[in-house]
Amino acid sequence: MPKILVTGSVGFIGFHTTKRLLQDGNEVIGIDNLNDYYDPNLKLKRLEFLKSLPEYKNKFIFEKVDLFDNEALNDIFNKFEIESVINLAAQAGVRHSIKNPQDYVKSNLVGFANILENCRHSNINHLTYASTSSIYGASTKMPFKETDEASNPLQFYAATKKANELMAHSYSNLYRIPSSGLRFFTVYGPWGRPDMALFLFTKNIIEGKPIDIFNQGNHLRDFTYIDDIVEGIVRVHKSPPKEDLNWDSTKGNSSSSSAPYRVLNIGNNNPVKLEDFVEEIEKNLGKKAIKNYLPLQTGDVPETYADTYLLKELTGFTPKVSIKEGIKNFIDWYINFYGIE
């Protein structure tokens, strides 16, 4: 089986992707810098879980590496016969990027450039990397299509992810590195990040603390369950893009290019009102939330909605887990993980 490098392998999406790849029989080289953006103990617990899998034996190697450290990253590429890369390492968090933009320069720009350079020198057969629905920015055209204009990001996090797509295209064009950028829509599920809405809401409701509901609860979000995200990643990664000899720049189809390049949405294609999302949490916990209604935050968007036609066209897959099922799975995990009675 091929050796796949997964960056951010004990982050939320990286952990689930690594687990799935191991279960499918792949050899995985996982790297992560284990930073303290949120509780590093959660990342260590994820790593412990991965190492406990029967599939782990002789199939998974973990190294603590920061993408910003190009020398260390280069050592990983030289040490292991890596055939493809799934880049899920990034400084996450829309709001954090407003206060701490330099974190995003280091990880999302310099770190990604280091990934591209190492892919170039290692003859990688496919680079799949995380982008975000946030790149659609101020667009009010729904649902968001990959062919839509996406040049008006509302915060720096989204700007760095749009830059990643452009950087990847340049390397695909110059060095023929097949690359696939995946625009994730509001990912949630077990083992999620503590700064994400579902985690924060669940924790505060259990503890009897207020929850902040922005945009007066009128947000619409295309909440996408982690298993659907991972299924999309795995399927896309198995199908490297090829040059489209008939590509026409006037048609603006970002699912293909004159270079071996594509970007795709992975979302649930079903926006849910934030109030309904909270109500589902309340049902599962058997407890009402204390709600603190607030205006729309700077840099935030009122609605996200993924068009997933191109994903289905390429892979035959459409995300399908409902928020009812997904929230129940998360809360079952949360209660078990934190030993809540």
Phi and psi in degrees as GROMACS dihedral restraints (atoms count N, CA, C in turn):
[ dihedral_restraints ]
;  ai    aj    ak    al  type     phi  dphi    fc
    3     4     5     6     1   -69.3    20    10
    4     5     6     7     1   152.5    20    10
    6     7     8     9     1   -91.5    20    10
    7     8     9    10     1   124.0    20    10
    9    10    11    12     1  -115.8    20    10
   10    11    12    13     1   128.7    20    10
   12    13    14    15     1   -88.2    20    10
   13    14    15    16     1   122.9    20    10
   15    16    17    18     1  -112.9    20    10
   16    17    18    19     1   114.8    20    10
   18    19    20    21     1   -88.8    20    10
   19    20    21    22     1   148.8    20    10
   21    22    23    24     1    66.8    20    10
   22    23    24    25     1    36.7    20    10
   24    25    26    27     1   -71.3    20    10
   25    26    27    28     1   -12.8    20    10
   27    28    29    30     1  -117.9    20    10
   28    29    30    31     1    15.9    20    10
   30    31    32    33     1   -76.2    20    10
   31    32    33    34     1   178.8    20    10
   33    34    35    36     1   -58.8    20    10
   34    35    36    37     1   -60.8    20    10
   36    37    38    39     1   -72.2    20    10
   37    38    39    40     1   -37.7    20    10
   39    40    41    42     1   -62.3    20    10
   40    41    42    43     1   -39.8    20    10
   42    43    44    45     1   -60.2    20    10
   43    44    45    46     1   -50.8    20    10
   45    46    47    48     1   -66.0    20    10
   46    47    48    49     1   -36.4    20    10
   48    49    50    51     1   -67.8    20    10
   49    50    51    52     1   -43.8    20    10
   51    52    53    54     1   -60.3    20    10
   52    53    54    55     1   -44.6    20    10
   54    55    56    57     1   -58.5    20    10
   55    56    57    58     1   -45.5    20    10
   57    58    59    60     1   -65.2    20    10
   58    59    60    61     1   -43.5    20    10
   60    61    62    63     1   -61.7    20    10
   61    62    63    64     1   -40.8    20    10
   63    64    65    66     1   -65.4    20    10
   64    65    66    67     1   -42.1    20    10
   66    67    68    69     1   -65.2    20    10
   67    68    69    70     1   -26.4    20    10
   69    70    71    72     1   -83.6    20    10
   70    71    72    73     1    -3.1    20    10
   72    73    74    75     1    96.2    20    10
   73    74    75    76     1     7.9    20    10
   75    76    77    78     1   -78.6    20    10
   76    77    78    79     1   154.6    20    10
   78    79    80    81     1   -90.5    20    10
   79    80    81    82     1   128.4    20    10
   81    82    83    84     1  -122.6    20    10
   82    83    84    85     1   128.1    20    10
   84    85    86    87     1  -100.3    20    10
   85    86    87    88     1   114.0    20    10
   87    88    89    90     1  -106.0    20    10
   88    89    90    91     1   133.9    20    10
   90    91    92    93     1  -129.5    20    10
   91    92    93    94     1   149.2    20    10
   93    94    95    96     1  -162.1    20    10
   94    95    96    97     1   147.4    20    10
   96    97    98    99     1   -91.1    20    10
   97    98    99   100     1    -3.9    20    10
   99   100   101   102     1    51.2    20    10
  100   101   102   103     1    43.3    20    10
  102   103   104   105     1   -72.2    20    10
  103   104   105   106     1   174.1    20    10
  105   106   107   108     1  -105.0    20    10
  106   107   108   109     1    28.7    20    10
  108   109   110   111     1   -55.9    20    10
  109   110   111   112     1   -37.9    20    10
  111   112   113   114     1  -137.4    20    10
  112   113   114   115     1   175.8    20    10
  114   115   116   117     1   -47.6    20    10
  115   116   117   118     1   110.8    20    10
  117   118   119   120     1   -61.9    20    10
  118   119   120   121     1   -21.5    20    10
  120   121   122   123     1   -63.5    20    10
  121   122   123   124     1   -31.8    20    10
  123   124   125   126     1   -66.2    20    10
  124   125   126   127     1   -40.8    20    10
  126   127   128   129     1   -64.1    20    10
  127   128   129   130     1   -40.6    20    10
  129   130   131   132     1   -66.1    20    10
  130   131   132   133     1   -34.7    20    10
  132   133   134   135     1   -67.2    20    10
  133   134   135   136     1   -38.3    20    10
  135   136   137   138     1   -62.6    20    10
  136   137   138   139     1   -44.4    20    10
  138   139   140   141     1   -61.7    20    10
  139   140   141   142     1   -42.4    20    10
  141   142   143   144     1   -59.8    20    10
  142   143   144   145     1   -41.2    20    10
  144   145   146   147     1   -63.4    20    10
  145   146   147   148     1   -45.9    20    10
  147   148   149   150     1   -59.0    20    10
  148   149   150   151     1   -41.3    20    10
  150   151   152   153     1   -71.0    20    10
  151   152   153   154     1   -17.9    20    10
  153   154   155   156     1   -85.7    20    10
  154   155   156   157     1   -11.0    20    10
  156   157   158   159     1   -69.0    20    10
  157   158   159   160     1   139.4    20    10
  159   160   161   162     1   -56.5    20    10
  160   161   162   163     1   -31.3    20    10
  162   163   164   165     1   -71.1    20    10
  163   164   165   166     1   -13.4    20    10
  165   166   167   168     1   -67.4    20    10
  166   167   168   169     1   -38.1    20    10
  168   169   170   171     1   -56.8    20    10
  169   170   171   172     1   120.0    20    10
  171   172   173   174     1    63.3    20    10
  172   173   174   175     1    10.2    20    10
  174   175   176   177     1  -118.8    20    10
  175   176   177   178     1   -16.8    20    10
  177   178   179   180     1  -131.3    20    10
  178   179   180   181     1   125.8    20    10
  180   181   182   183     1  -122.0    20    10
  181   182   183   184     1   129.7    20    10
  183   184   185   186     1  -114.6    20    10
  184   185   186   187     1   135.9    20    10
  186   187   188   189     1  -132.2    20    10
  187   188   189   190     1   136.9    20    10
  189   190   191   192     1   -82.0    20    10
  190   191   192   193     1   109.5    20    10
  192   193   194   195     1  -143.1    20    10
  193   194   195   196     1   138.8    20    10
  195   196   197   198     1  -101.6    20    10
  196   197   198   199     1   131.1    20    10
  198   199   200   201     1   -59.7    20    10
  199   200   201   202     1   -25.2    20    10
  201   202   203   204     1   -67.0    20    10
  202   203   204   205     1   -24.3    20    10
  204   205   206   207     1   -89.4    20    10
  205   206   207   208     1    88.7    20    10
  207   208   209   210     1   -65.1    20    10
  208   209   210   211     1   -32.5    20    10
  210   211   212   213     1   -62.8    20    10
  211   212   213   214     1   -45.3    20    10
  213   214   215   216     1   -66.3    20    10
  214   215   216   217     1   -39.1    20    10
  216   217   218   219     1   -65.7    20    10
  217   218   219   220     1   -41.7    20    10
  219   220   221   222     1   -61.0    20    10
  220   221   222   223     1   -38.0    20    10
  222   223   224   225     1   -61.0    20    10
  223   224   225   226     1   -38.6    20    10
  225   226   227   228     1   -63.7    20    10
  226   227   228   229     1   -46.2    20    10
  228   229   230   231     1   -64.3    20    10
  229   230   231   232     1   -35.7    20    10
  231   232   233   234     1   -76.7    20    10
  232   233   234   235     1   -32.7    20    10
  234   235   236   237     1   -76.1    20    10
  235   236   237   238     1   -35.8    20    10
  237   238   239   240     1  -116.5    20    10
  238   239   240   241     1   147.2    20    10
  240   241   242   243     1   -84.4    20    10
  241   242   243   244     1    74.7    20    10
  243   244   245   246     1   -78.9    20    10
  244   245   246   247     1   131.7    20    10
  246   247   248   249     1  -101.1    20    10
  247   248   249   250     1   -30.5    20    10
  249   250   251   252     1  -150.6    20    10
  250   251   252   253     1   164.4    20    10
  252   253   254   255     1  -131.7    20    10
  253   254   255   256     1   135.5    20    10
  255   256   257   258     1  -116.9    20    10
  256   257   258   259     1   106.1    20    10
  258   259   260   261     1   -94.0    20    10
  259   260   261   262     1   104.1    20    10
  261   262   263   264     1  -117.2    20    10
  262   263   264   265     1     5.5    20    10
  264   265   266   267     1   -81.9    20    10
  265   266   267   268     1   131.4    20    10
  267   268   269   270     1  -170.4    20    10
  268   269   270   271     1   158.7    20    10
  270   271   272   273     1   -81.2    20    10
  271   272   273   274     1   115.2    20    10
  273   274   275   276     1   -94.2    20    10
  274   275   276   277     1   174.0    20    10
  276   277   278   279     1   100.3    20    10
  277   278   279   280     1   108.6    20    10
  279   280   281   282     1   -63.1    20    10
  280   281   282   283     1   -48.2    20    10
  282   283   284   285     1   -72.6    20    10
  283   284   285   286     1   -34.4    20    10
  285   286   287   288     1   -61.7    20    10
  286   287   288   289     1   -31.4    20    10
  288   289   290   291     1   -69.3    20    10
  289   290   291   292     1   -23.6    20    10
  291   292   293   294     1   -71.5    20    10
  292   293   294   295     1   -36.5    20    10
  294   295   296   297     1   -92.2    20    10
  295   296   297   298     1   -25.5    20    10
  297   298   299   300     1  -133.0    20    10
  298   299   300   301     1    60.8    20    10
  300   301   302   303     1   -61.7    20    10
  301   302   303   304     1   -29.8    20    10
  303   304   305   306     1   -63.0    20    10
  304   305   306   307     1   -29.8    20    10
  306   307   308   309     1   -60.1    20    10
  307   308   309   310     1   -34.0    20    10
  309   310   311   312     1   -80.7    20    10
  310   311   312   313     1   -31.3    20    10
  312   313   314   315     1   -63.0    20    10
  313   314   315   316     1   -46.8    20    10
  315   316   317   318     1   -64.1    20    10
  316   317   318   319     1   -51.6    20    10
  318   319   320   321     1   -83.1    20    10
  319   320   321   322     1   -49.8    20    10
  321   322   323   324     1   -84.8    20    10
  322   323   324   325     1   -23.3    20    10
  324   325   326   327     1  -106.0    20    10
  325   326   327   328     1   -62.6    20    10
  327   328   329   330     1   -64.2    20    10
  328   329   330   331     1   -45.6    20    10
  330   331   332   333     1   -59.3    20    10
  331   332   333   334     1   -42.5    20    10
  333   334   335   336     1   -69.5    20    10
  334   335   336   337     1   -37.2    20    10
  336   337   338   339     1   -60.9    20    10
  337   338   339   340     1   -38.7    20    10
  339   340   341   342     1   -64.2    20    10
  340   341   342   343     1   -39.5    20    10
  342   343   344   345     1   -60.9    20    10
  343   344   345   346     1   -47.9    20    10
  345   346   347   348     1   -60.0    20    10
  346   347   348   349     1   -44.3    20    10
  348   349   350   351     1   -63.0    20    10
  349   350   351   352     1   -41.5    20    10
  351   352   353   354     1   -70.2    20    10
  352   353   354   355     1   -33.9    20    10
  354   355   356   357     1   -63.7    20    10
  355   356   357   358     1   -40.9    20    10
  357   358   359   360     1   -59.4    20    10
  358   359   360   361     1   -43.3    20    10
  360   361   362   363     1   -85.8    20    10
  361   362   363   364     1    -3.9    20    10
  363   364   365   366     1  -115.8    20    10
  364   365   366   367     1     7.7    20    10
  366   367   368   369     1    52.9    20    10
  367   368   369   370     1    47.2    20    10
  369   370   371   372     1   -67.0    20    10
  370   371   372   373     1   136.8    20    10
  372   373   374   375     1   -87.1    20    10
  373   374   375   376     1   -12.6    20    10
  375   376   377   378     1  -166.8    20    10
  376   377   378   379     1   129.2    20    10
  378   379   380   381     1  -110.5    20    10
  379   380   381   382     1   115.6    20    10
  381   382   383   384     1  -109.2    20    10
  382   383   384   385     1   132.4    20    10
  384   385   386   387     1  -141.0    20    10
  385   386   387   388     1   155.6    20    10
  387   388   389   390     1   -81.1    20    10
  388   389   390   391     1   125.8    20    10
  390   391   392   393     1  -111.8    20    10
  391   392   393   394     1  -155.5    20    10
  393   394   395   396     1  -156.0    20    10
  394   395   396   397     1   152.1    20    10
  396   397   398   399     1   -66.7    20    10
  397   398   399   400     1   -17.9    20    10
  399   400   401   402     1   -63.2    20    10
  400   401   402   403     1   -18.6    20    10
  402   403   404   405     1   -67.4    20    10
  403   404   405   406     1   -17.8    20    10
  405   406   407   408     1   -72.1    20    10
  406   407   408   409     1   -16.1    20    10
  408   409   410   411     1    50.1    20    10
  409   410   411   412     1  -121.5    20    10
  411   412   413   414     1   -82.7    20    10
  412   413   414   415     1     4.8    20    10
  414   415   416   417     1   -60.2    20    10
  415   416   417   418     1   136.5    20    10
  417   418   419   420     1  -111.8    20    10
  418   419   420   421     1     3.3    20    10
  420   421   422   423     1   -81.1    20    10
  421   422   423   424     1   118.5    20    10
  423   424   425   426     1  -117.9    20    10
  424   425   426   427     1   146.3    20    10
  426   427   428   429     1   -73.6    20    10
  427   428   429   430     1   164.4    20    10
  429   430   431   432     1   -70.8    20    10
  430   431   432   433     1   124.5    20    10
  432   433   434   435     1  -110.3    20    10
  433   434   435   436     1   149.7    20    10
  435   436   437   438     1   -61.2    20    10
  436   437   438   439     1   -24.4    20    10
  438   439   440   441     1   -83.1    20    10
  439   440   441   442     1    -7.0    20    10
  441   442   443   444     1   -72.7    20    10
  442   443   444   445     1   156.3    20    10
  444   445   446   447     1   -60.8    20    10
  445   446   447   448     1   133.8    20    10
  447   448   449   450     1  -141.0    20    10
  448   449   450   451     1    56.4    20    10
  450   451   452   453     1  -119.4    20    10
  451   452   453   454     1    19.8    20    10
  453   454   455   456     1  -130.5    20    10
  454   455   456   457     1    61.2    20    10
  456   457   458   459     1   -63.9    20    10
  457   458   459   460     1   145.4    20    10
  459   460   461   462     1   -96.4    20    10
  460   461   462   463     1    -8.8    20    10
  462   463   464   465     1  -150.7    20    10
  463   464   465   466     1   168.5    20    10
  465   466   467   468     1   -68.2    20    10
  466   467   468   469     1   -33.7    20    10
  468   469   470   471     1   -55.0    20    10
  469   470   471   472     1   -49.5    20    10
  471   472   473   474     1   -63.2    20    10
  472   473   474   475     1   -37.7    20    10
  474   475   476   477     1   -62.5    20    10
  475   476   477   478     1   -39.9    20    10
  477   478   479   480     1   -67.6    20    10
  478   479   480   481     1   -34.1    20    10
  480   481   482   483     1   -73.0    20    10
  481   482   483   484     1   -36.9    20    10
  483   484   485   486     1   -63.7    20    10
  484   485   486   487     1   -39.8    20    10
  486   487   488   489     1   -60.6    20    10
  487   488   489   490     1   -38.7    20    10
  489   490   491   492     1   -58.8    20    10
  490   491   492   493     1   -42.6    20    10
  492   493   494   495     1   -62.2    20    10
  493   494   495   496     1   -41.9    20    10
  495   496   497   498     1   -68.9    20    10
  496   497   498   499     1   -40.9    20    10
  498   499   500   501     1   -62.0    20    10
  499   500   501   502     1   -44.6    20    10
  501   502   503   504     1   -62.5    20    10
  502   503   504   505     1   -41.2    20    10
  504   505   506   507     1   -62.2    20    10
  505   506   507   508     1   -40.5    20    10
  507   508   509   510     1   -62.2    20    10
  508   509   510   511     1   -39.9    20    10
  510   511   512   513     1   -72.8    20    10
  511   512   513   514     1   -34.7    20    10
  513   514   515   516     1   -63.7    20    10
  514   515   516   517     1   -38.3    20    10
  516   517   518   519     1   -73.1    20    10
  517   518   519   520     1   -45.9    20    10
  519   520   521   522     1   -74.2    20    10
  520   521   522   523     1   -40.0    20    10
  522   523   524   525     1  -120.6    20    10
  523   524   525   526     1     5.3    20    10
  525   526   527   528     1    58.0    20    10
  526   527   528   529     1    37.7    20    10
  528   529   530   531     1   -83.8    20    10
  529   530   531   532     1   114.4    20    10
  531   532   533   534     1   -63.0    20    10
  532   533   534   535     1   126.8    20    10
  534   535   536   537     1  -136.4    20    10
  535   536   537   538     1   140.9    20    10
  537   538   539   540     1  -128.2    20    10
  538   539   540   541     1   118.5    20    10
  540   541   542   543     1   -97.6    20    10
  541   542   543   544     1   131.7    20    10
  543   544   545   546     1  -114.3    20    10
  544   545   546   547     1   117.3    20    10
  546   547   548   549     1   -88.5    20    10
  547   548   549   550     1   100.4    20    10
  549   550   551   552     1   -80.9    20    10
  550   551   552   553     1   142.3    20    10
  552   553   554   555     1  -112.9    20    10
  553   554   555   556     1   114.3    20    10
  555   556   557   558     1    32.9    20    10
  556   557   558   559     1    74.9    20    10
  558   559   560   561     1   -78.9    20    10
  559   560   561   562     1   139.1    20    10
  561   562   563   564     1  -147.5    20    10
  562   563   564   565     1   164.1    20    10
  564   565   566   567     1   145.7    20    10
  565   566   567   568     1   179.6    20    10
  567   568   569   570     1   -54.3    20    10
  568   569   570   571     1   147.3    20    10
  570   571   572   573     1    69.1    20    10
  571   572   573   574     1    17.8    20    10
  573   574   575   576     1   -68.0    20    10
  574   575   576   577     1   170.2    20    10
  576   577   578   579     1   -73.8    20    10
  577   578   579   580     1   140.8    20    10
  579   580   581   582     1   -64.7    20    10
  580   581   582   583     1   -17.7    20    10
  582   583   584   585     1   -89.9    20    10
  583   584   585   586     1     1.2    20    10
  585   586   587   588     1   -87.1    20    10
  586   587   588   589     1   153.7    20    10
  588   589   590   591     1   -55.4    20    10
  589   590   591   592     1   -47.9    20    10
  591   592   593   594     1   -61.4    20    10
  592   593   594   595     1   -42.0    20    10
  594   595   596   597     1   -64.7    20    10
  595   596   597   598     1   -49.3    20    10
  597   598   599   600     1   -62.6    20    10
  598   599   600   601     1   -44.6    20    10
  600   601   602   603     1   -63.3    20    10
  601   602   603   604     1   -45.9    20    10
  603   604   605   606     1   -61.7    20    10
  604   605   606   607     1   -47.6    20    10
  606   607   608   609     1   -59.1    20    10
  607   608   609   610     1   -48.6    20    10
  609   610   611   612     1   -70.2    20    10
  610   611   612   613     1   -37.2    20    10
  612   613   614   615     1   -63.8    20    10
  613   614   615   616     1   -45.1    20    10
  615   616   617   618     1   -59.7    20    10
  616   617   618   619     1   -40.8    20    10
  618   619   620   621     1   -86.3    20    10
  619   620   621   622     1     1.2    20    10
  621   622   623   624     1    71.7    20    10
  622   623   624   625     1    25.7    20    10
  624   625   626   627     1  -102.8    20    10
  625   626   627   628     1   153.8    20    10
  627   628   629   630     1   -65.6    20    10
  628   629   630   631     1   153.1    20    10
  630   631   632   633     1  -114.3    20    10
  631   632   633   634     1   139.6    20    10
  633   634   635   636     1   -85.7    20    10
  634   635   636   637     1   122.5    20    10
  636   637   638   639     1  -115.8    20    10
  637   638   639   640     1   107.0    20    10
  639   640   641   642     1   -83.0    20    10
  640   641   642   643     1   161.9    20    10
  642   643   644   645     1    57.8    20    10
  643   644   645   646     1    31.1    20    10
  645   646   647   648     1    56.1    20    10
  646   647   648   649     1    24.7    20    10
  648   649   650   651     1    84.4    20    10
  649   650   651   652     1     6.4    20    10
  651   652   653   654     1   -93.1    20    10
  652   653   654   655     1     4.9    20    10
  654   655   656   657     1   -56.6    20    10
  655   656   657   658     1   141.9    20    10
  657   658   659   660     1  -117.1    20    10
  658   659   660   661     1   124.7    20    10
  660   661   662   663     1  -128.9    20    10
  661   662   663   664     1   138.7    20    10
  663   664   665   666     1   -87.5    20    10
  664   665   666   667     1    70.7    20    10
  666   667   668   669     1   -59.6    20    10
  667   668   669   670     1   127.5    20    10
  669   670   671   672     1  -126.0    20    10
  670   671   672   673     1   121.6    20    10
  672   673   674   675     1   -69.8    20    10
  673   674   675   676     1   145.1    20    10
  675   676   677   678     1   -57.2    20    10
  676   677   678   679     1   -38.2    20    10
  678   679   680   681     1   -64.4    20    10
  679   680   681   682     1   -33.8    20    10
  681   682   683   684     1   -69.9    20    10
  682   683   684   685     1   -39.0    20    10
  684   685   686   687     1   -60.4    20    10
  685   686   687   688     1   -47.8    20    10
  687   688   689   690     1   -64.3    20    10
  688   689   690   691     1   -41.5    20    10
  690   691   692   693     1   -58.8    20    10
  691   692   693   694     1   -42.5    20    10
  693   694   695   696     1   -64.0    20    10
  694   695   696   697     1   -44.3    20    10
  696   697   698   699     1   -58.7    20    10
  697   698   699   700     1   -50.3    20    10
  699   700   701   702     1   -62.6    20    10
  700   701   702   703     1   -44.1    20    10
  702   703   704   705     1   -66.5    20    10
  703   704   705   706     1   -43.0    20    10
  705   706   707   708     1   -65.2    20    10
  706   707   708   709     1   -40.7    20    10
  708   709   710   711     1   -63.2    20    10
  709   710   711   712     1   -26.9    20    10
  711   712   713   714     1   -75.8    20    10
  712   713   714   715     1    -9.3    20    10
  714   715   716   717     1  -126.8    20    10
  715   716   717   718     1    79.3    20    10
  717   718   719   720     1   -58.7    20    10
  718   719   720   721     1   140.9    20    10
  720   721   722   723     1   -70.5    20    10
  721   722   723   724     1   155.4    20    10
  723   724   725   726     1  -122.2    20    10
  724   725   726   727     1   161.4    20    10
  726   727   728   729     1   -61.1    20    10
  727   728   729   730     1   136.8    20    10
  729   730   731   732     1   -98.1    20    10
  730   731   732   733     1   103.6    20    10
  732   733   734   735     1   -67.2    20    10
  733   734   735   736     1   -17.3    20    10
  735   736   737   738     1  -103.5    20    10
  736   737   738   739     1    12.6    20    10
  738   739   740   741     1   -59.5    20    10
  739   740   741   742     1   135.9    20    10
  741   742   743   744     1  -122.8    20    10
  742   743   744   745     1   113.0    20    10
  744   745   746   747     1   -61.5    20    10
  745   746   747   748     1   -24.1    20    10
  747   748   749   750     1   -73.8    20    10
  748   749   750   751     1   -16.4    20    10
  750   751   752   753     1   -92.1    20    10
  751   752   753   754     1   -13.0    20    10
  753   754   755   756     1    59.4    20    10
  754   755   756   757     1    37.0    20    10
  756   757   758   759     1   -88.4    20    10
  757   758   759   760     1   102.2    20    10
  759   760   761   762     1   -78.5    20    10
  760   761   762   763     1    -2.9    20    10
  762   763   764   765     1   -79.0    20    10
  763   764   765   766     1    -5.8    20    10
  765   766   767   768     1  -149.4    20    10
  766   767   768   769     1   175.2    20    10
  768   769   770   771     1  -165.1    20    10
  769   770   771   772     1   170.0    20    10
  771   772   773   774     1   -70.8    20    10
  772   773   774   775     1   -14.4    20    10
  774   775   776   777     1  -101.4    20    10
  775   776   777   778     1   162.9    20    10
  777   778   779   780     1   -76.6    20    10
  778   779   780   781     1    81.5    20    10
  780   781   782   783     1  -149.3    20    10
  781   782   783   784     1   146.5    20    10
  783   784   785   786     1  -157.7    20    10
  784   785   786   787     1   158.9    20    10
  786   787   788   789     1  -129.1    20    10
  787   788   789   790     1   145.2    20    10
  789   790   791   792     1  -139.9    20    10
  790   791   792   793     1   145.0    20    10
  792   793   794   795     1   -79.6    20    10
  793   794   795   796     1   142.0    20    10
  795   796   797   798     1  -127.8    20    10
  796   797   798   799     1   103.5    20    10
  798   799   800   801     1  -147.3    20    10
  799   800   801   802     1   173.1    20    10
  801   802   803   804     1   -84.7    20    10
  802   803   804   805     1    -8.7    20    10
  804   805   806   807     1    58.0    20    10
  805   806   807   808     1    33.6    20    10
  807   808   809   810     1  -159.0    20    10
  808   809   810   811     1    81.7    20    10
  810   811   812   813     1   -63.5    20    10
  811   812   813   814     1   142.2    20    10
  813   814   815   816     1  -122.7    20    10
  814   815   816   817     1   137.4    20    10
  816   817   818   819     1   -68.5    20    10
  817   818   819   820     1   137.4    20    10
  819   820   821   822     1   -56.8    20    10
  820   821   822   823     1   -37.4    20    10
  822   823   824   825     1   -59.0    20    10
  823   824   825   826     1   -39.6    20    10
  825   826   827   828     1   -69.9    20    10
  826   827   828   829     1   -34.6    20    10
  828   829   830   831     1   -62.7    20    10
  829   830   831   832     1   -45.3    20    10
  831   832   833   834     1   -64.9    20    10
  832   833   834   835     1   -40.2    20    10
  834   835   836   837     1   -60.3    20    10
  835   836   837   838     1   -37.7    20    10
  837   838   839   840     1   -67.0    20    10
  838   839   840   841     1   -36.8    20    10
  840   841   842   843     1   -63.6    20    10
  841   842   843   844     1   -45.7    20    10
  843   844   845   846     1   -58.4    20    10
  844   845   846   847     1   -42.7    20    10
  846   847   848   849     1   -59.4    20    10
  847   848   849   850     1   -44.2    20    10
  849   850   851   852     1   -70.3    20    10
  850   851   852   853     1   -32.6    20    10
  852   853   854   855     1   -87.9    20    10
  853   854   855   856     1   -16.3    20    10
  855   856   857   858     1    64.9    20    10
  856   857   858   859     1    34.7    20    10
  858   859   860   861     1  -153.2    20    10
  859   860   861   862     1   137.3    20    10
  861   862   863   864     1   -81.7    20    10
  862   863   864   865     1   146.4    20    10
  864   865   866   867     1   -84.4    20    10
  865   866   867   868     1   148.3    20    10
  867   868   869   870     1   -92.3    20    10
  868   869   870   871     1   111.4    20    10
  870   871   872   873     1  -100.0    20    10
  871   872   873   874     1   130.2    20    10
  873   874   875   876     1  -112.7    20    10
  874   875   876   877     1    98.6    20    10
  876   877   878   879     1   -79.1    20    10
  877   878   879   880     1   132.9    20    10
  879   880   881   882     1  -134.5    20    10
  880   881   882   883     1   159.5    20    10
  882   883   884   885     1   -72.0    20    10
  883   884   885   886     1   170.9    20    10
  885   886   887   888     1   -59.0    20    10
  886   887   888   889     1   132.6    20    10
  888   889   890   891     1   -78.2    20    10
  889   890   891   892     1   152.3    20    10
  891   892   893   894     1   -58.2    20    10
  892   893   894   895     1   131.1    20    10
  894   895   896   897     1    86.2    20    10
  895   896   897   898     1    -4.6    20    10
  897   898   899   900     1   -93.7    20    10
  898   899   900   901     1   160.9    20    10
  900   901   902   903     1  -118.9    20    10
  901   902   903   904     1   146.2    20    10
  903   904   905   906     1   -73.7    20    10
  904   905   906   907     1   -24.1    20    10
  906   907   908   909     1  -149.8    20    10
  907   908   909   910     1   142.1    20    10
  909   910   911   912     1  -130.9    20    10
  910   911   912   913     1   146.0    20    10
  912   913   914   915     1  -161.3    20    10
  913   914   915   916     1   115.0    20    10
  915   916   917   918     1   -92.2    20    10
  916   917   918   919     1   130.0    20    10
  918   919   920   921     1   -86.3    20    10
  919   920   921   922     1   122.5    20    10
  921   922   923   924     1  -114.3    20    10
  922   923   924   925     1    21.2    20    10
  924   925   926   927     1   -58.2    20    10
  925   926   927   928     1   -45.5    20    10
  927   928   929   930     1   -66.9    20    10
  928   929   930   931     1   -36.3    20    10
  930   931   932   933     1   -61.6    20    10
  931   932   933   934     1   -46.0    20    10
  933   934   935   936     1   -65.5    20    10
  934   935   936   937     1   -39.8    20    10
  936   937   938   939     1   -59.9    20    10
  937   938   939   940     1   -40.2    20    10
  939   940   941   942     1   -79.3    20    10
  940   941   942   943     1   -44.1    20    10
  942   943   944   945     1  -111.6    20    10
  943   944   945   946     1   -15.0    20    10
  945   946   947   948     1    78.2    20    10
  946   947   948   949     1     6.8    20    10
  948   949   950   951     1  -111.6    20    10
  949   950   951   952     1   139.5    20    10
  951   952   953   954     1  -130.3    20    10
  952   953   954   955     1   126.8    20    10
  954   955   956   957     1   -53.7    20    10
  955   956   957   958     1   142.9    20    10
  957   958   959   960     1  -143.1    20    10
  958   959   960   961     1    -5.9    20    10
  960   961   962   963     1   -73.6    20    10
  961   962   963   964     1   125.3    20    10
  963   964   965   966     1   -76.4    20    10
  964   965   966   967     1   160.4    20    10
  966   967   968   969     1   -66.5    20    10
  967   968   969   970     1   -27.5    20    10
  969   970   971   972     1   -61.4    20    10
  970   971   972   973     1   -48.0    20    10
  972   973   974   975     1   -70.9    20    10
  973   974   975   976     1   -44.0    20    10
  975   976   977   978     1   -65.6    20    10
  976   977   978   979     1   -43.7    20    10
  978   979   980   981     1   -66.6    20    10
  979   980   981   982     1   -39.8    20    10
  981   982   983   984     1   -59.9    20    10
  982   983   984   985     1   -44.2    20    10
  984   985   986   987     1   -61.3    20    10
  985   986   987   988     1   -42.0    20    10
  987   988   989   990     1   -64.4    20    10
  988   989   990   991     1   -47.6    20    10
  990   991   992   993     1   -67.1    20    10
  991   992   993   994     1   -37.2    20    10
  993   994   995   996     1   -58.7    20    10
  994   995   996   997     1   -44.0    20    10
  996   997   998   999     1   -64.1    20    10
  997   998   999  1000     1   -46.5    20    10
  999  1000  1001  1002     1   -59.9    20    10
 1000  1001  1002  1003     1   -46.6    20    10
 1002  1003  1004  1005     1   -64.5    20    10
 1003  1004  1005  1006     1   -41.2    20    10
 1005  1006  1007  1008     1   -69.7    20    10
 1006  1007  1008  1009     1   -44.4    20    10
 1008  1009  1010  1011     1   -64.4    20    10
 1009  1010  1011  1012     1   -40.7    20    10
 1011  1012  1013  1014     1   -97.0    20    10
 1012  1013  1014  1015     1     5.2    20    10
 1014  1015  1016  1017     1    62.4    20    10
 1015  1016  1017  1018     1    40.4    20    10
 1017  1018  1019  1020     1   -87.0    20    10
 1018  1019  1020  1021     1   132.6    20    10
